[in-house]
Amino acid sequence: MKIVTIIGARPQFIKAAILSKHLMGVHKEILVHTGQHYDANMSDIFFKELEIPCPKYNLGISGESHGLMTGKMLIEIEKVLMDEKPDMVIVYGDTNSTMAGALAAVKLSIPVAHIEAGNTRGRLSNPEDINRTVSDHVSTLLFACVESAMENLKKEGLDKYSYFVGDLMYDSFLLYSNSARLKDRGDLLDQSGKPASIPDNYYYLTCHRQENAGSDKPLMEILSALEELEYPTVYPVHPRNKVRAQEIVSRLGLKKIKLLQPVGYLSSVALMKGAKKVVTDSGGLQREAFFAGKQCVTIFDYAWWPETLKGNMNQLSSPDKREILDKLNVVPVRYPDYFPFGKGDSAVKICEILNTYEKRSSNQSWSNT
């Protein structure tokens, strides 16, 4: 098949890296980068270190409101699809790039494969939940990475073309984690652009969501909690949060918060593996911490990945200093035989289903009606 893959954000780069390796030589894949993550350390570095083929199209769309960004993506992706006439469009996850790609394809009668489908919580106040739900309902093939997502798809009446395949993030973690060694990371930079010095013992923080980092109070609570821990905290700061994080650290005189520039996937995995514990509001990092057996506290009010909560390996917390510290002091329990995200063969399973679909559809031609 001729496949167009739509990507635009960090988790999508990681998933595409592993799946593209399996598509190569069997199908013709064309990558379209919407540009949603525009910073070099949020985008370019992932293509380099994960050896992802250079996108044929880079739409350069970012930094707009949700509606404007999605609308621009829809227009430009439609142009690409009209030119390329693919047999299938692949979208990942729950970003504006996901929904724009799915809508552009379905309006041209092109089948859509949605990877990481079904992981919704029915909250229309959450932009990501909207993106994922819409993408699910217009897709031809739905690939779920956990069983709870399969249950959600069944409730939505979408189970006929839904498949539990496991999580491509776990595939990627197994493939790349051994090469993600902290001592080899020469790309860790502090806020001044100088090589960062990482202590032997530290905690790892990522915090970028608007709810936590879009105003002073929640971020102050989070950073103040981490300041009280025994060891320093390493915090790679998202570009849009850079000024606020620097001001809070300076204003409160925080000595244990080490601000870094954004890091690539391998550096993030290396930092996570070397940390005592992890604090995050990232859906991707909470899974990676779970894969590595690292205790994690997620600063959010509901669990995108309830599978990670077993044994308190991951715990939810509000952006409240006392609650964060209390959760970090809980002793977790690990279950070595618990594999809710599959066994690391998700890419193989997805390719097998795509191959079967291609055979069923071999007599159908592309249509733009």
Summary of the structure (lengths in Angstrom):
residues: 369
radius of gyration: 20.3
end to end distance: 19.9
largest distance: 67.6
contacts: 1264
relative contact order: 0.13
helix: 47%
strand: 16%
